[in-house]
Amino acid sequence: MDYRVEQVDWHSQKALLQQIRERVFVYELHIPKHIEFDNLDPLAQHILVTCITNDTQSPVATGRLCSDGLIGRIAVLPAHRNRNVYKSLLNFIVALAAEQNIEVLSINCILEEVELFKQNGFSQQGNVFMEAGIAKLRMQCPVTSFETRPFTLTH
């Protein structure tokens, strides 16, 4: 399986991006739809990962980067939750941030993934907080320190 990663426009690809995120966040993780889609979506830069097999192309993952360096809304369909997809998506986001002179990346990660983010150059910022009923912790990392080699999230 090959994957293509590209930046896409929210307005022209909104339905596709929403479809992936709804499947992961709304149906699988039970995040209320009115919380999942917010006022940052039209302002953020969106990334789409497409799986290419033979003559078929299927959208399988998405993520976004906000102008302040916040990585968010990383949604990967279950059948494609593998190291290659996460690494490709995150490397693309980091390269995009670097191109725009964003010096520090941040992510609000679930507590189960804090150690994983630490292994990839992130450090804890602040205290645990609740977001959409899920305990999270803000993690930050200088763009130049980001390491994706071992990066794979559980969901």
VEXKOL-368919 format. One record per atom (N, C-alpha, C): residue number from 1; residue in three letters; y, z, x. Coordinates in nm, 4 decimals. Example, Ala and Ser with C-alpha at 12.3 -4.5 7.8 and 13.67 -1.06 7.14 Angstrom:
nr  rest  y  z  x
1  ALA  -0.5690  0.7800  1.3190;
1  ALA  -0.4500  0.7800  1.2300;
1  ALA  -0.3300  0.7800  1.3200;
2  SER  -0.2250  0.7080  1.2850;
2  SER  -0.1060  0.7140  1.3670;
2  SER  0.0030  0.7870  1.2900;
END
This chain:
nr  rest  y  z  x
1  MET  -0.1185  0.0000  0.0826;
1  MET  0.0000  0.0000  0.0000;
1  MET  0.1242  0.0000  0.0866;
2  ASP  0.2178  -0.0830  0.0526;
2  ASP  0.3467  -0.0866  0.1201;
2  ASP  0.4537  -0.0360  0.0246;
3  TYR  0.5568  0.0232  0.0820;
3  TYR  0.6670  0.0750  0.0021;
3  TYR  0.7973  0.0143  0.0504;
4  ARG  0.8831  -0.0182  -0.0448;
4  ARG  1.0172  -0.0662  -0.0134;
4  ARG  1.1155  0.0396  -0.0623;
5  VAL  1.2108  0.0740  0.0226;
5  VAL  1.3124  0.1734  -0.0117;
5  VAL  1.4470  0.1033  -0.0103;
6  GLU  1.5251  0.1246  -0.1150;
6  GLU  1.6560  0.0601  -0.1222;
6  GLU  1.7543  0.1457  -0.2007;
7  GLN  1.8798  0.1265  -0.1697;
7  GLN  1.9844  0.1910  -0.2476;
7  GLN  2.0088  0.1055  -0.3707;
8  VAL  2.0241  0.1708  -0.4856;
8  VAL  2.0477  0.0985  -0.6098;
8  VAL  2.1687  0.1583  -0.6813;
9  ASP  2.2267  0.0799  -0.7670;
9  ASP  2.3432  0.1204  -0.8442;
9  ASP  2.2988  0.1947  -0.9709;
10  TRP  2.3564  0.3112  -0.9943;
10  TRP  2.3215  0.3916  -1.1115;
10  TRP  2.3412  0.3133  -1.2404;
11  HIS  2.4521  0.2457  -1.2528;
11  HIS  2.4839  0.1790  -1.3787;
11  HIS  2.3879  0.0648  -1.4104;
12  SER  2.3484  -0.0119  -1.3116;
12  SER  2.2592  -0.1247  -1.3387;
12  SER  2.1115  -0.0834  -1.3413;
13  GLN  2.0762  0.0271  -1.2752;
13  GLN  1.9358  0.0701  -1.2688;
13  GLN  1.9110  0.2026  -1.3408;
14  LYS  2.0050  0.2441  -1.4227;
14  LYS  1.9992  0.3739  -1.4900;
14  LYS  1.8684  0.3947  -1.5666;
15  ALA  1.8275  0.2967  -1.6449;
15  ALA  1.7070  0.3115  -1.7271;
15  ALA  1.5834  0.3347  -1.6402;
16  LEU  1.5731  0.2610  -1.5322;
16  LEU  1.4588  0.2746  -1.4415;
16  LEU  1.4586  0.4097  -1.3717;
17  LEU  1.5734  0.4506  -1.3193;
17  LEU  1.5846  0.5801  -1.2522;
17  LEU  1.5549  0.6939  -1.3501;
18  GLN  1.6074  0.6836  -1.4704;
18  GLN  1.5822  0.7864  -1.5711;
18  GLN  1.4348  0.7931  -1.6077;
19  GLN  1.3698  0.6792  -1.6155;
19  GLN  1.2276  0.6761  -1.6513;
19  GLN  1.1445  0.7555  -1.5500;
20  ILE  1.1683  0.7356  -1.4221;
20  ILE  1.0931  0.8073  -1.3188;
20  ILE  1.1251  0.9563  -1.3250;
21  ARG  1.2522  0.9896  -1.3328;
21  ARG  1.2922  1.1298  -1.3344;
21  ARG  1.2458  1.2018  -1.4604;
22  GLU  1.2492  1.1342  -1.5733;
22  GLU  1.1989  1.1963  -1.6967;
22  GLU  1.0509  1.2296  -1.6829;
23  ARG  0.9761  1.1360  -1.6299;
23  ARG  0.8321  1.1575  -1.6162;
23  ARG  0.8012  1.2785  -1.5282;
24  VAL  0.8749  1.2927  -1.4180;
24  VAL  0.8497  1.4027  -1.3250;
24  VAL  0.9156  1.5320  -1.3718;
25  PHE  1.0455  1.5283  -1.3948;
25  PHE  1.1187  1.6518  -1.4220;
25  PHE  1.1091  1.6989  -1.5671;
26  VAL  1.1246  1.6084  -1.6614;
26  VAL  1.1264  1.6492  -1.8020;
26  VAL  0.9852  1.6734  -1.8546;
27  TYR  0.8953  1.5771  -1.8355;
27  TYR  0.7608  1.5905  -1.8922;
27  TYR  0.6668  1.6759  -1.8079;
28  GLU  0.6726  1.6610  -1.6756;
28  GLU  0.5807  1.7345  -1.5895;
28  GLU  0.6302  1.8762  -1.5590;
29  LEU  0.7584  1.8886  -1.5228;
29  LEU  0.8124  2.0189  -1.4833;
29  LEU  0.8889  2.0897  -1.5958;
30  HIS  0.9027  2.0243  -1.7093;
30  HIS  0.9638  2.0819  -1.8299;
30  HIS  1.1109  2.1203  -1.8116;
31  ILE  1.1833  2.0410  -1.7336;
31  ILE  1.3280  2.0596  -1.7190;
31  ILE  1.3926  1.9961  -1.8415;
32  PRO  1.4817  2.0671  -1.9088;
32  PRO  1.5490  2.0055  -2.0245;
32  PRO  1.6246  1.8792  -1.9836;
33  LYS  1.6123  1.7782  -2.0655;
33  LYS  1.6727  1.6478  -2.0351;
33  LYS  1.8237  1.6587  -2.0152;
34  HIS  1.8899  1.7442  -2.0921;
34  HIS  2.0352  1.7563  -2.0795;
34  HIS  2.0761  1.8221  -1.9476;
35  ILE  1.9828  1.8897  -1.8812;
35  ILE  2.0111  1.9475  -1.7496;
35  ILE  1.9756  1.8476  -1.6394;
36  GLU  1.8677  1.7753  -1.6580;
36  GLU  1.8216  1.6803  -1.5553;
36  GLU  1.9254  1.5719  -1.5270;
37  PHE  1.9867  1.5199  -1.6289;
37  PHE  2.0848  1.4132  -1.6121;
37  PHE  2.2238  1.4741  -1.6260;
38  ASP  2.3011  1.4663  -1.5181;
38  ASP  2.4291  1.5366  -1.5160;
38  ASP  2.5444  1.4445  -1.4787;
39  ASN  2.6619  1.5033  -1.4678;
39  ASN  2.7818  1.4239  -1.4388;
39  ASN  2.7880  1.3756  -1.2946;
40  LEU  2.6954  1.4184  -1.2096;
40  LEU  2.6912  1.3687  -1.0719;
40  LEU  2.6190  1.2343  -1.0618;
41  ASP  2.5366  1.2024  -1.1602;
41  ASP  2.4605  1.0776  -1.1532;
41  ASP  2.5482  0.9538  -1.1340;
42  PRO  2.6547  0.9365  -1.2116;
42  PRO  2.7366  0.8158  -1.1904;
42  PRO  2.8092  0.8144  -1.0561;
43  LEU  2.8259  0.9306  -0.9936;
43  LEU  2.8997  0.9410  -0.8684;
43  LEU  2.8104  0.9352  -0.7449;
44  ALA  2.6850  0.9730  -0.7607;
44  ALA  2.5923  0.9824  -0.6471;
44  ALA  2.5398  0.8449  -0.6067;
45  GLN  2.4813  0.8427  -0.4881;
45  GLN  2.4129  0.7231  -0.4403;
45  GLN  2.2646  0.7412  -0.4686;
46  HIS  2.2050  0.6433  -0.5306;
46  HIS  2.0659  0.6533  -0.5740;
46  HIS  1.9761  0.5645  -0.4899;
47  ILE  1.8582  0.6178  -0.4637;
47  ILE  1.7597  0.5473  -0.3830;
47  ILE  1.6363  0.5265  -0.4686;
48  LEU  1.5771  0.4091  -0.4565;
48  LEU  1.4576  0.3744  -0.5321;
48  LEU  1.3481  0.3330  -0.4348;
49  VAL  1.2285  0.3865  -0.4560;
49  VAL  1.1119  0.3483  -0.3770;
49  VAL  1.0203  0.2664  -0.4680;
50  THR  0.9811  0.1496  -0.4202;
50  THR  0.8941  0.0605  -0.4955;
50  THR  0.7643  0.0410  -0.4183;
51  CYS  0.6527  0.0500  -0.4887;
51  CYS  0.5213  0.0253  -0.4290;
51  CYS  0.4903  -0.1229  -0.4446;
52  ILE  0.4488  -0.1835  -0.3338;
52  ILE  0.4171  -0.3260  -0.3356;
52  ILE  0.2690  -0.3429  -0.3037;
53  THR  0.1940  -0.3941  -0.4001;
53  THR  0.0522  -0.4240  -0.3806;
53  THR  0.0270  -0.5647  -0.4332;
54  ASN  -0.0268  -0.6482  -0.3470;
54  ASN  -0.0494  -0.7891  -0.3816;
54  ASN  0.0800  -0.8494  -0.4335;
55  ASP  0.0805  -0.8957  -0.5575;
55  ASP  0.2013  -0.9554  -0.6149;
55  ASP  0.2721  -0.8603  -0.7106;
56  THR  0.2327  -0.7334  -0.7093;
56  THR  0.2877  -0.6366  -0.8029;
56  THR  0.3865  -0.5434  -0.7332;
57  GLN  0.4966  -0.5174  -0.8011;
57  GLN  0.5956  -0.4215  -0.7523;
57  GLN  0.6177  -0.3177  -0.8609;
58  SER  0.5959  -0.1899  -0.8262;
58  SER  0.6102  -0.0821  -0.9229;
58  SER  0.7035  0.0249  -0.8686;
59  PRO  0.8068  0.0620  -0.9446;
59  PRO  0.8941  0.1712  -0.9028;
59  PRO  0.8163  0.3024  -0.9078;
60  VAL  0.8213  0.3813  -0.7982;
60  VAL  0.7385  0.5020  -0.7917;
60  VAL  0.8146  0.6285  -0.7553;
61  ALA  0.9377  0.6157  -0.7057;
61  ALA  1.0108  0.7348  -0.6636;
61  ALA  1.1605  0.7080  -0.6615;
62  THR  1.2343  0.8159  -0.6698;
62  THR  1.3791  0.8075  -0.6617;
62  THR  1.4349  0.9368  -0.6044;
63  GLY  1.5566  0.9290  -0.5589;
63  GLY  1.6301  1.0449  -0.5097;
63  GLY  1.7765  1.0089  -0.5095;
64  ARG  1.8603  1.1091  -0.4876;
64  ARG  2.0030  1.0795  -0.4830;
64  ARG  2.0702  1.1600  -0.3725;
65  LEU  2.1838  1.1084  -0.3298;
65  LEU  2.2664  1.1728  -0.2289;
65  LEU  2.4076  1.1818  -0.2842;
66  CYS  2.4595  1.3042  -0.2878;
66  CYS  2.5968  1.3257  -0.3330;
66  CYS  2.6911  1.3190  -0.2139;
67  SER  2.8169  1.2977  -0.2399;
67  SER  2.9155  1.2808  -0.1327;
67  SER  2.9305  1.4036  -0.0440;
68  ASP  2.8908  1.5213  -0.0937;
68  ASP  2.8991  1.6433  -0.0127;
68  ASP  2.7732  1.6678  0.0698;
69  GLY  2.6788  1.5716  0.0680;
69  GLY  2.5559  1.5842  0.1461;
69  GLY  2.4402  1.6480  0.0715;
70  LEU  2.4585  1.6769  -0.0557;
70  LEU  2.3509  1.7376  -0.1351;
70  LEU  2.2472  1.6313  -0.1717;
71  ILE  2.1252  1.6543  -0.1256;
71  ILE  2.0116  1.5691  -0.1625;
71  ILE  1.9553  1.6262  -0.2912;
72  GLY  1.9241  1.5404  -0.3856;
72  GLY  1.8713  1.5927  -0.5110;
72  GLY  1.7924  1.4907  -0.5890;
73  ARG  1.7361  1.5413  -0.6956;
73  ARG  1.6626  1.4613  -0.7927;
73  ARG  1.5553  1.3753  -0.7276;
74  ILE  1.4873  1.4307  -0.6283;
74  ILE  1.3758  1.3601  -0.5669;
74  ILE  1.2572  1.3679  -0.6616;
75  ALA  1.2209  1.2544  -0.7152;
75  ALA  1.1113  1.2459  -0.8119;
75  ALA  1.0132  1.1400  -0.7643;
76  VAL  0.8883  1.1797  -0.7463;
76  VAL  0.7839  1.0880  -0.7020;
76  VAL  0.6706  1.0941  -0.8034;
77  LEU  0.6287  0.9800  -0.8525;
77  LEU  0.5189  0.9770  -0.9488;
77  LEU  0.3922  1.0309  -0.8827;
78  PRO  0.3084  1.1021  -0.9590;
78  PRO  0.1928  1.1718  -0.9011;
78  PRO  0.1031  1.0881  -0.8107;
79  ALA  0.0741  0.9670  -0.8468;
79  ALA  -0.0178  0.8844  -0.7682;
79  ALA  0.0392  0.8441  -0.6322;
80  HIS  0.1686  0.8690  -0.6107;
80  HIS  0.2337  0.8258  -0.4872;
80  HIS  0.2912  0.9420  -0.4069;
81  ARG  0.2453  1.0612  -0.4333;
81  ARG  0.2924  1.1788  -0.3592;
81  ARG  0.2171  1.1887  -0.2280;
82  ASN  0.2676  1.1138  -0.1339;
82  ASN  0.2066  1.1118  -0.0014;
82  ASN  0.3155  1.1130  0.1039;
83  ARG  0.2734  1.1380  0.2259;
83  ARG  0.3663  1.1515  0.3374;
83  ARG  0.4539  1.0279  0.3548;
84  ASN  0.3973  0.9089  0.3388;
84  ASN  0.4741  0.7863  0.3598;
84  ASN  0.5903  0.7732  0.2620;
85  VAL  0.5664  0.8066  0.1364;
85  VAL  0.6726  0.7943  0.0361;
85  VAL  0.7838  0.8940  0.0653;
86  TYR  0.7478  1.0209  0.0848;
86  TYR  0.8507  1.1219  0.1113;
86  TYR  0.9262  1.0925  0.2406;
87  LYS  0.8537  1.0576  0.3433;
87  LYS  0.9172  1.0303  0.4718;
87  LYS  1.0119  0.9105  0.4601;
88  SER  0.9676  0.8050  0.3953;
88  SER  1.0519  0.6861  0.3787;
88  SER  1.1769  0.7177  0.2970;
89  LEU  1.1596  0.7899  0.1900;
89  LEU  1.2718  0.8251  0.1027;
89  LEU  1.3715  0.9140  0.1770;
90  LEU  1.3219  1.0175  0.2419;
90  LEU  1.4113  1.1099  0.3114;
90  LEU  1.4768  1.0458  0.4339;
91  ASN  1.4041  0.9656  0.5071;
91  ASN  1.4651  0.8950  0.6203;
91  ASN  1.5778  0.8033  0.5736;
92  PHE  1.5574  0.7378  0.4614;
92  PHE  1.6597  0.6486  0.4074;
92  PHE  1.7839  0.7286  0.3688;
93  ILE  1.7632  0.8421  0.3034;
93  ILE  1.8754  0.9271  0.2628;
93  ILE  1.9515  0.9769  0.3851;
94  VAL  1.8795  1.0201  0.4873;
94  VAL  1.9437  1.0690  0.6095;
94  VAL  2.0233  0.9568  0.6766;
95  ALA  1.9677  0.8379  0.6840;
95  ALA  2.0387  0.7247  0.7436;
95  ALA  2.1645  0.6913  0.6628;
96  LEU  2.1533  0.6975  0.5322;
96  LEU  2.2672  0.6722  0.4448;
96  LEU  2.3764  0.7765  0.4681;
97  ALA  2.3359  0.9024  0.4790;
97  ALA  2.4322  1.0099  0.5064;
97  ALA  2.5008  0.9884  0.6413;
98  ALA  2.4232  0.9516  0.7419;
98  ALA  2.4792  0.9293  0.8749;
98  ALA  2.5798  0.8139  0.8737;
99  GLU  2.5472  0.7071  0.8017;
99  GLU  2.6382  0.5919  0.7904;
99  GLU  2.7721  0.6326  0.7306;
100  GLN  2.7687  0.7318  0.6434;
100  GLN  2.8902  0.7748  0.5739;
100  GLN  2.9545  0.8962  0.6401;
101  ASN  2.9101  0.9262  0.7615;
101  ASN  2.9644  1.0377  0.8382;
101  ASN  2.9495  1.1725  0.7696;
102  ILE  2.8446  1.1871  0.6907;
102  ILE  2.8110  1.3175  0.6342;
102  ILE  2.7384  1.3922  0.7450;
103  GLU  2.7893  1.5059  0.7822;
103  GLU  2.7339  1.5774  0.8968;
103  GLU  2.6241  1.6754  0.8616;
104  VAL  2.6292  1.7314  0.7392;
104  VAL  2.5321  1.8334  0.6990;
104  VAL  2.4701  1.7952  0.5652;
105  LEU  2.3380  1.7998  0.5609;
105  LEU  2.2632  1.7769  0.4379;
105  LEU  2.2261  1.9111  0.3773;
106  SER  2.2152  1.9150  0.2466;
106  SER  2.1672  2.0364  0.1806;
106  SER  2.0757  1.9967  0.0658;
107  ILE  1.9926  2.0895  0.0281;
107  ILE  1.9013  2.0681  -0.0833;
107  ILE  1.8734  2.2027  -0.1481;
108  ASN  1.8622  2.2042  -0.2791;
108  ASN  1.8242  2.3243  -0.3522;
108  ASN  1.6737  2.3160  -0.3716;
109  CYS  1.5997  2.3868  -0.2883;
109  CYS  1.4541  2.3707  -0.2922;
109  CYS  1.3872  2.4878  -0.3629;
110  ILE  1.2716  2.4579  -0.4201;
110  ILE  1.1939  2.5632  -0.4836;
110  ILE  1.1392  2.6549  -0.3754;
111  LEU  1.1161  2.7786  -0.4106;
111  LEU  1.0781  2.8789  -0.3110;
111  LEU  0.9498  2.8438  -0.2375;
112  GLU  0.8570  2.7785  -0.3039;
112  GLU  0.7300  2.7433  -0.2414;
112  GLU  0.7474  2.6443  -0.1268;
113  GLU  0.8612  2.5761  -0.1210;
113  GLU  0.8823  2.4739  -0.0191;
113  GLU  0.9817  2.5145  0.0892;
114  VAL  1.0277  2.6393  0.0871;
114  VAL  1.1254  2.6855  0.1861;
114  VAL  1.0721  2.6696  0.3279;
115  GLU  0.9497  2.7134  0.3529;
115  GLU  0.8939  2.7052  0.4890;
115  GLU  0.8812  2.5610  0.5350;
116  LEU  0.8452  2.4733  0.4455;
116  LEU  0.8342  2.3318  0.4795;
116  LEU  0.9696  2.2759  0.5237;
117  PHE  1.0737  2.3107  0.4493;
117  PHE  1.2066  2.2635  0.4868;
117  PHE  1.2499  2.3238  0.6202;
118  LYS  1.2141  2.4495  0.6441;
118  LYS  1.2469  2.5111  0.7739;
118  LYS  1.1800  2.4350  0.8879;
119  GLN  1.0569  2.3895  0.8663;
119  GLN  0.9853  2.3130  0.9688;
119  GLN  1.0516  2.1785  0.9966;
120  ASN  1.1369  2.1357  0.9064;
120  ASN  1.2017  2.0051  0.9188;
120  ASN  1.3499  2.0163  0.9519;
121  GLY  1.3888  2.1300  1.0097;
121  GLY  1.5256  2.1432  1.0584;
121  GLY  1.6225  2.2137  0.9669;
122  PHE  1.5798  2.2555  0.8484;
122  PHE  1.6690  2.3208  0.7533;
122  PHE  1.6740  2.4710  0.7765;
123  SER  1.7858  2.5320  0.7394;
123  SER  1.7980  2.6774  0.7437;
123  SER  1.8507  2.7261  0.6090;
124  GLN  1.8183  2.8477  0.5782;
124  GLN  1.8552  2.9090  0.4508;
124  GLN  2.0054  2.9334  0.4444;
125  GLN  2.0636  2.9045  0.3288;
125  GLN  2.2054  2.9301  0.3034;
125  GLN  2.2159  3.0102  0.1742;
126  GLY  2.2563  3.1337  0.1834;
126  GLY  2.2757  3.2137  0.0629;
126  GLY  2.1483  3.2771  0.0121;
127  ASN  2.1546  3.3167  -0.1142;
127  ASN  2.0455  3.3891  -0.1776;
127  ASN  1.9742  3.3019  -0.2807;
128  VAL  1.8613  3.3505  -0.3258;
128  VAL  1.7853  3.2823  -0.4302;
128  VAL  1.8704  3.2767  -0.5574;
129  PHE  1.8641  3.1639  -0.6262;
129  PHE  1.9358  3.1472  -0.7530;
129  PHE  1.8457  3.0731  -0.8508;
130  MET  1.8826  3.0772  -0.9753;
130  MET  1.8052  3.0094  -1.0792;
130  MET  1.8749  2.8781  -1.1154;
131  GLU  1.7946  2.7722  -1.1224;
131  GLU  1.8447  2.6417  -1.1647;
131  GLU  1.7434  2.5855  -1.2628;
132  ALA  1.7857  2.5649  -1.3862;
132  ALA  1.6974  2.5134  -1.4913;
132  ALA  1.5724  2.6001  -1.5066;
133  GLY  1.5896  2.7315  -1.4917;
133  GLY  1.4781  2.8236  -1.5077;
133  GLY  1.3836  2.8305  -1.3894;
134  ILE  1.4214  2.7705  -1.2765;
134  ILE  1.3365  2.7672  -1.1574;
134  ILE  1.4100  2.8370  -1.0431;
135  ALA  1.3409  2.9294  -0.9763;
135  ALA  1.4001  2.9981  -0.8618;
135  ALA  1.4117  2.9005  -0.7448;
136  LYS  1.5320  2.8933  -0.6867;
136  LYS  1.5570  2.8001  -0.5776;
136  LYS  1.6396  2.8663  -0.4685;
137  LEU  1.6423  2.7998  -0.3555;
137  LEU  1.7192  2.8461  -0.2415;
137  LEU  1.7889  2.7254  -0.1803;
138  ARG  1.9170  2.7403  -0.1491;
138  ARG  1.9908  2.6311  -0.0856;
138  ARG  1.9538  2.6297  0.0621;
139  MET  1.9145  2.5122  0.1079;
139  MET  1.8792  2.4915  0.2481;
139  MET  1.9744  2.3863  0.3038;
140  GLN  2.0131  2.4017  0.4313;
140  GLN  2.1027  2.3059  0.4949;
140  GLN  2.0482  2.2624  0.6299;
141  CYS  2.0910  2.1425  0.6697;
141  CYS  2.0454  2.0885  0.7969;
141  CYS  2.1481  1.9880  0.8481;
142  PRO  2.1891  1.9994  0.9749;
142  PRO  2.2735  1.8941  1.0314;
142  PRO  2.1952  1.7624  1.0311;
143  VAL  2.2619  1.6546  0.9992;
143  VAL  2.1963  1.5236  0.9942;
143  VAL  2.1239  1.4954  1.1253;
144  THR  2.1845  1.5330  1.2353;
144  THR  2.1254  1.5045  1.3657;
144  THR  2.0014  1.5884  1.3960;
145  SER  1.9768  1.6936  1.3186;
145  SER  1.8603  1.7804  1.3413;
145  SER  1.7461  1.7542  1.2439;
146  PHE  1.7664  1.6631  1.1505;
146  PHE  1.6669  1.6394  1.0465;
146  PHE  1.5403  1.5783  1.1062;
147  GLU  1.4256  1.6318  1.0678;
147  GLU  1.2972  1.5862  1.1204;
147  GLU  1.2026  1.5591  1.0042;
148  THR  1.1604  1.4345  0.9884;
148  THR  1.0731  1.4020  0.8756;
148  THR  0.9277  1.3806  0.9145;
149  ARG  0.8943  1.3837  1.0406;
149  ARG  0.7560  1.3544  1.0791;
149  ARG  0.6532  1.4296  0.9949;
150  PRO  0.6636  1.5629  0.9830;
150  PRO  0.5614  1.6326  0.9048;
150  PRO  0.5956  1.6456  0.7565;
151  PHE  0.6976  1.5778  0.7089;
151  PHE  0.7503  1.6055  0.5755;
151  PHE  0.6649  1.5512  0.4614;
152  THR  0.6172  1.6405  0.3778;
152  THR  0.5508  1.6056  0.2527;
152  THR  0.5724  1.7206  0.1568;
153  LEU  0.6250  1.6911  0.0411;
153  LEU  0.6453  1.7940  -0.0608;
153  LEU  0.5239  1.7991  -0.1532;
154  THR  0.5082  1.9107  -0.2207;
154  THR  0.3943  1.9242  -0.3114;
154  THR  0.4222  1.8610  -0.4471;
155  HIS  0.5473  1.8489  -0.4840;
155  HIS  0.5822  1.7803  -0.6095;
155  HIS  0.7234  1.7344  -0.6076;
END
